[in-house]
Amino acid sequence: MSNRAVFTVRRKHEWLQTPLKKKRIKRCQRARIGLQAAMDRKGEKPAPAAG
């Protein structure tokens, strides 16, 4: 009798522990879904007040 099921379960749990890679999309695709505008807004920093 083999214990193959035990090894597949262990492999599955090890696979679930690793973080997923972020999906790389081009700038035009980000712009089409509105993600690029959000990234631009988040990246903007207000100019420091000279005083």
RODOSE-121056 format. One record per atom (N, C-alpha, C): atom name; x, y, z; residue in one letter; residue number from 1; chain. Coordinates in nm, 4 decimals. Each point is the difference from the previous one (the first is absolute). Layout:
// RODOSE-121056
GUDO   a        xx        yy        zz  r    k  c
GUDO  CA         X         Y         Z  a  NUM  A
...
//
This chain:
// RODOSE-121056
GUDO   a        xx        yy        zz  r    k  c
GUDO   N    0.0840   -0.1185    0.0000  m    1  A
GUDO  CA   -0.0840    0.1185    0.0000  m    1  A
GUDO   C    0.0890    0.1256    0.0000  m    1  A
GUDO   N   -0.0310    0.0926   -0.0863  s    2  A
GUDO  CA    0.0848    0.1192   -0.0067  s    2  A
GUDO   C   -0.0636    0.1146    0.0790  s    2  A
GUDO   N    0.0846    0.0880    0.0409  n    3  A
GUDO  CA   -0.0487    0.1176    0.0723  n    3  A
GUDO   C    0.0169    0.1238   -0.0876  n    3  A
GUDO   N   -0.0382   -0.0150   -0.1261  r    4  A
GUDO  CA    0.0142    0.1080   -0.0964  r    4  A
GUDO   C   -0.0849    0.1216    0.0368  r    4  A
GUDO   N   -0.1177   -0.0226    0.0525  a    5  A
GUDO  CA   -0.0896    0.1106    0.0339  a    5  A
GUDO   C    0.0613    0.0902    0.1058  a    5  A
GUDO   N    0.0740   -0.0586    0.0928  v    6  A
GUDO  CA    0.0628    0.0794    0.1055  v    6  A
GUDO   C    0.1023    0.0951   -0.0609  v    6  A
GUDO   N    0.0784   -0.0477   -0.0966  f    7  A
GUDO  CA    0.1011    0.0845   -0.0609  f    7  A
GUDO   C   -0.0617    0.1111   -0.0833  f    7  A
GUDO   N   -0.1109   -0.0282   -0.0690  t    8  A
GUDO  CA   -0.0618    0.1057   -0.0795  t    8  A
GUDO   C   -0.0591    0.1070    0.0895  t    8  A
GUDO   N   -0.0523   -0.0392    0.1152  v    9  A
GUDO  CA   -0.0539    0.0994    0.0934  v    9  A
GUDO   C    0.1129    0.0869    0.0524  v    9  A
GUDO   N    0.1127   -0.0609    0.0333  r   10  A
GUDO  CA    0.1123    0.0777    0.0518  r   10  A
GUDO   C    0.0503    0.0975   -0.1065  r   10  A
GUDO   N    0.0100   -0.0494   -0.1243  r   11  A
GUDO  CA    0.0457    0.0860   -0.1087  r   11  A
GUDO   C   -0.0952    0.1174   -0.0206  r   11  A
GUDO   N   -0.1297   -0.0270    0.0096  k   12  A
GUDO  CA   -0.1003    0.1054   -0.0187  k   12  A
GUDO   C    0.0147    0.1069    0.1076  k   12  A
GUDO   N    0.0218   -0.0408    0.1239  h   13  A
GUDO  CA    0.0142    0.0978    0.1080  h   13  A
GUDO   C    0.1284    0.0806   -0.0148  h   13  A
GUDO   N    0.1065   -0.0647   -0.0448  e   14  A
GUDO  CA    0.1242    0.0740   -0.0232  e   14  A
GUDO   C   -0.0194    0.1010   -0.1118  e   14  A
GUDO   N   -0.0766   -0.0380   -0.1018  w   15  A
GUDO  CA   -0.0240    0.0909   -0.1109  w   15  A
GUDO   C   -0.0844    0.1187    0.0454  w   15  A
GUDO   N   -0.0945   -0.0232    0.0896  l   16  A
GUDO  CA   -0.0861    0.1091    0.0462  l   16  A
GUDO   C    0.0746    0.0969    0.0905  l   16  A
GUDO   N    0.1083   -0.0437    0.0618  q   17  A
GUDO  CA    0.0754    0.0887    0.0891  q   17  A
GUDO   C    0.0794    0.1034   -0.0769  q   17  A
GUDO   N    0.0393   -0.0300   -0.1231  t   18  A
GUDO  CA    0.0824    0.0936   -0.0755  t   18  A
GUDO   C   -0.0872    0.1138   -0.0512  t   18  A
GUDO   N    0.0460    0.1233    0.0122  p   19  A
GUDO  CA   -0.0796    0.1130   -0.0492  p   19  A
GUDO   C   -0.0073    0.0008   -0.1516  p   19  A
GUDO   N   -0.1111    0.0488   -0.0519  l   20  A
GUDO  CA   -0.0201    0.0044   -0.1448  l   20  A
GUDO   C    0.0753    0.1187   -0.0601  l   20  A
GUDO   N    0.0486   -0.0175   -0.1211  k   21  A
GUDO  CA    0.0646    0.1099   -0.0703  k   21  A
GUDO   C   -0.1078    0.0965   -0.0488  k   21  A
GUDO   N    0.0325    0.1284    0.0023  k   22  A
GUDO  CA   -0.0960    0.0978   -0.0499  k   22  A
GUDO   C   -0.0078   -0.0095   -0.1512  k   22  A
GUDO   N   -0.1191    0.0223   -0.0520  k   23  A
GUDO  CA   -0.0209   -0.0079   -0.1438  k   23  A
GUDO   C    0.0550    0.1265   -0.0647  k   23  A
GUDO   N    0.0837   -0.0174   -0.1012  r   24  A
GUDO  CA    0.0597    0.1143   -0.0682  r   24  A
GUDO   C   -0.0876    0.0384   -0.1184  r   24  A
GUDO   N   -0.0496    0.1232    0.0017  i   25  A
GUDO  CA   -0.0815    0.0473   -0.1118  i   25  A
GUDO   C    0.0604    0.1286   -0.0533  i   25  A
GUDO   N   -0.0223    0.0247   -0.1270  k   26  A
GUDO  CA    0.0569    0.1172   -0.0654  k   26  A
GUDO   C   -0.0747    0.1262    0.0419  k   26  A
GUDO   N    0.0633    0.1133   -0.0231  r   27  A
GUDO  CA   -0.0562    0.1285    0.0406  r   27  A
GUDO   C   -0.1350    0.0270   -0.0667  r   27  A
GUDO   N   -0.0135   -0.0346   -0.1283  c   28  A
GUDO  CA   -0.1263    0.0273   -0.0695  c   28  A
GUDO   C   -0.1127   -0.0861    0.0574  c   28  A
GUDO   N    0.0315   -0.1215    0.0428  q   29  A
GUDO  CA   -0.1021   -0.0845    0.0614  q   29  A
GUDO   C   -0.0397    0.0545    0.1367  q   29  A
GUDO   N    0.0993    0.0512    0.0755  r   30  A
GUDO  CA   -0.0324    0.0602    0.1301  r   30  A
GUDO   C   -0.0865    0.1232   -0.0178  r   30  A
GUDO   N    0.0274    0.0789   -0.1044  a   31  A
GUDO  CA   -0.0769    0.1210   -0.0257  a   31  A
GUDO   C   -0.1435   -0.0343   -0.0379  a   31  A
GUDO   N   -0.0171   -0.1091   -0.0742  r   32  A
GUDO  CA   -0.1336   -0.0374   -0.0454  r   32  A
GUDO   C   -0.0907   -0.0384    0.1160  r   32  A
GUDO   N    0.0546   -0.0625    0.1029  i   33  A
GUDO  CA   -0.0840   -0.0415    0.1122  i   33  A
GUDO   C    0.0017    0.1015    0.1137  i   33  A
GUDO   N    0.0737    0.1108   -0.0172  g   34  A
GUDO  CA    0.0012    0.1044    0.1013  g   34  A
GUDO   C    0.1045   -0.0196    0.1072  g   34  A
GUDO   N    0.0818   -0.1001   -0.0124  l   35  A
GUDO  CA    0.1008   -0.0265    0.1019  l   35  A
GUDO   C    0.1147    0.0995   -0.0061  l   35  A
GUDO   N    0.0346    0.0436   -0.1209  q   36  A
GUDO  CA    0.1112    0.0930   -0.0151  q   36  A
GUDO   C   -0.0333    0.1341    0.0644  q   36  A
GUDO   N   -0.1234    0.0460   -0.0137  a   37  A
GUDO  CA   -0.0397    0.1267    0.0622  a   37  A
GUDO   C    0.0100   -0.0097    0.1520  a   37  A
GUDO   N   -0.0379   -0.1131    0.0539  a   38  A
GUDO  CA    0.0093   -0.0187    0.1446  a   38  A
GUDO   C    0.1456   -0.0030    0.0450  a   38  A
GUDO   N    0.0861   -0.0640   -0.0795  m   39  A
GUDO  CA    0.1419   -0.0037    0.0347  m   39  A
GUDO   C    0.0610    0.1397   -0.0075  m   39  A
GUDO   N   -0.0434    0.0795   -0.0983  d   40  A
GUDO  CA    0.0499    0.1372   -0.0121  d   40  A
GUDO   C   -0.0446    0.0843    0.1194  d   40  A
GUDO   N   -0.1254   -0.0173    0.0401  r   41  A
GUDO  CA   -0.0500    0.0748    0.1166  r   41  A
GUDO   C    0.0756   -0.0389    0.1264  r   41  A
GUDO   N    0.0255   -0.1270    0.0148  k   42  A
GUDO  CA    0.0693   -0.0479    0.1197  k   42  A
GUDO   C    0.1453    0.0456    0.0016  k   42  A
GUDO   N    0.0589    0.0128   -0.1167  g   43  A
GUDO  CA    0.1402    0.0387   -0.0101  g   43  A
GUDO   C    0.0246    0.1481    0.0187  g   43  A
GUDO   N   -0.1040    0.0809   -0.0215  e   44  A
GUDO  CA    0.0178    0.1441    0.0151  e   44  A
GUDO   C    0.0238    0.0362    0.1458  e   44  A
GUDO   N    0.0996    0.0866    0.0215  k   45  A
GUDO  CA    0.0271    0.0478    0.1353  k   45  A
GUDO   C   -0.0164    0.1512   -0.0007  k   45  A
GUDO   N   -0.0692    0.0555    0.0977  p   46  A
GUDO  CA   -0.0173    0.1457    0.0016  p   46  A
GUDO   C    0.1351    0.0694    0.0231  p   46  A
GUDO   N    0.0154    0.1146   -0.0657  a   47  A
GUDO  CA    0.1242    0.0755    0.0153  a   47  A
GUDO   C    0.0080    0.0560    0.1421  a   47  A
GUDO   N    0.1179   -0.0087    0.0627  p   48  A
GUDO  CA    0.0132    0.0532    0.1361  p   48  A
GUDO   C   -0.0154    0.1522    0.0003  p   48  A
GUDO   N   -0.0680    0.0500    0.1001  a   49  A
GUDO  CA   -0.0244    0.1435    0.0098  a   49  A
GUDO   C    0.1286    0.0692    0.0425  a   49  A
GUDO   N    0.0445    0.0955   -0.0824  a   50  A
GUDO  CA    0.1230    0.0751    0.0335  a   50  A
GUDO   C   -0.0381    0.1072    0.1013  a   50  A
GUDO   N    0.0698   -0.0030    0.1098  g   51  A
GUDO  CA   -0.0410    0.0970    0.1009  g   51  A
GUDO   C    0.1039    0.0461    0.0850  g   51  A
//
